[in-house]
């Protein structure tokens, strides 16, 4: 079975499914036997590399979500602090004093 025939069978199967209105069930009778071709393709895959790529992507996604959640929490905390006039003025005073100290040390 060549790739063109496989693609044609897949397209025909999808068309039948769409025409029937049943998008979530693929009838077993529509299954085509492509085991040899799939086994040939599967045997040539570098499975370790695929696992590493997926692992890296998952780790990056999790790290991004953690950083974004942390940044959101910090932003919310700062908004909360700055919404209180007394705390806001105290923070400004403290920052000015610390900036002045740093400038004095740099002179």
JOMO-V59281 format. One record per pair of residues at least 4 apart in sequence whose ideal C-beta (glycine too) atoms are under 8 Angstrom apart, sorted by the first residue. I is the first residue (numbers start at 1). J is the second residue. D is the distance in whole Angstrom. If there is no record, write none. Layout:
<<I:J:D> <I:J:D>>
//
This chain:
<<1:5:5> <1:6:6> <1:32:8> <1:33:8> <1:34:6> <1:36:8> <1:37:6> <2:6:7> <3:7:6> <4:8:6> <5:9:6> <6:10:6> <6:32:7> <6:34:6> <6:37:7> <7:11:6> <8:12:6> <9:13:6> <9:32:5> <10:14:6> <10:32:8> <11:15:6> <12:16:6> <13:17:6> <13:26:7> <13:30:5> <13:32:8> <14:18:6> <15:19:6> <16:20:6> <16:30:7> <17:22:6> <17:23:6> <17:25:8> <17:26:7> <17:30:8> <18:23:7> <26:30:6> <26:31:8> <27:31:8> <34:38:5> <35:39:6> <36:40:6> <37:41:6> <38:42:6> <39:43:6> <40:44:7> <41:45:7> <45:50:6> <46:50:6> <47:51:6> <48:52:6> <49:53:6> <50:54:6> <51:55:6> <52:56:6> <53:57:6> <54:58:6> <55:59:6> <56:60:6> <57:61:6> <58:62:6> <59:63:6> <60:64:6> <61:65:6> <62:66:6> <63:67:6> <64:68:6> <65:69:6> <66:70:6> <67:71:6> <68:72:6> <69:73:6> <70:74:6> <71:75:6> <72:76:6> <73:77:6> <74:78:6> <75:79:6> <76:80:6> <77:81:6> <78:82:6> <79:83:6> <80:84:8> <81:87:5> <81:88:7> <81:91:7> <82:87:8> <82:88:5> <82:91:8> <83:88:8> <84:88:6> <85:89:6> <86:90:6> <87:91:6> <88:92:6> <89:93:6> <90:94:6> <91:95:6> <92:96:6> <93:97:6> <94:98:6> <95:99:6> <96:100:6> <97:101:6> <98:102:6> <99:103:6> <100:104:6> <101:105:6> <102:106:6> <103:107:7>>
//
